[in-house]
Amino acid sequence: MLVYLDQNHASRMAKHLLGQRGHEVFGELYLALKGRVLAPPSPFHVLETLFPIRGPEEKAGYLLPALQGLFSELSQGYWVRPWQEVAVRQERGLYREDFLWRGGSWDTPADLSPFQGLPETLRGLPYREALEGALKAIKARTGLKEVPFVRLLAELFARMASDLNRKPHPSDLLDAVMAATVYPYVDLLLTDRYLRGLLPGKSVGGRRREVMALVQRFREGVDSSS
């Protein structure tokens, strides 16, 4: 089973492995996943670990050794390709060999610069108008065709932009690009409550109750994608 751990899940597992209190349920999840799933790191993990959006600057990268150890146990040596490579390869279809590779490193963060400022320009537009604007802008900024990555990213941007009941978060851009990259390929996306709501089909949130339910399903040998 191919599982993607968002930064919250991965970092809380790493903190548990470092002996920090309050993350015990994520330690149980780590044990439940170990030997049962393939969970690769990605350039998004590198970006969030070494260049965090929030938090004291002096703490940037302090979890790197623990995350490297965590993913060495869960990844089987695989990485998620950069989103640019994944998207270009989608022109021929969706194949996991176009998503996973062994060429990644903790020196290469994701590049979100093509999308900087785009969510702000869409903010407050009705969904359909935001979707059309996002599709046009993404294709113009990246040169990509309307592949699954582009369509899903535009849908996420549009849903975020048209939701006036929610205040935008600094992590929204990264979360949207990450989800558009990994969601078409994975069996399970372990993410936050908000993205789980936008992508309910294969997503599990990070609340204790959800994490414990997932742990139990793995312990029982249940296919957690069903």
Sequence and secondary structure as in RCSB ss.txt:
>XXXX:A:sequence
MLVYLDQNHASRMAKHLLGQRGHEVFGELYLALKGRVLAPPSPFHVLETLFPIRGPEEKAGYLLPALQGLFSELS
QGYWVRPWQEVAVRQERGLYREDFLWRGGSWDTPADLSPFQGLPETLRGLPYREALEGALKAIKARTGLKEVPFV
RLLAELFARMASDLNRKPHPSDLLDAVMAATVYPYVDLLLTDRYLRGLLPGKSVGGRRREVMALVQRFREGVDSS
S
>XXXX:A:secstr
 BEEE HHHHHHHHHHHTT TT HHHHHHHHHHTTT B    HHHHHHHHS SSS GGGTTTTHHHHHHHHHHHS
TT EE  HHHHHHHGGG   GGGTEES   TT     GGGTTHHHHHTT  HHHHHHHHHHHHHHHH   S HHH
HHHHHHHHHHHH TTS   TTHHHHHHHHHHHTTT SEEE  HHHHHHSTTSEE  SHHHHHHHHHHHHTT  TT
 
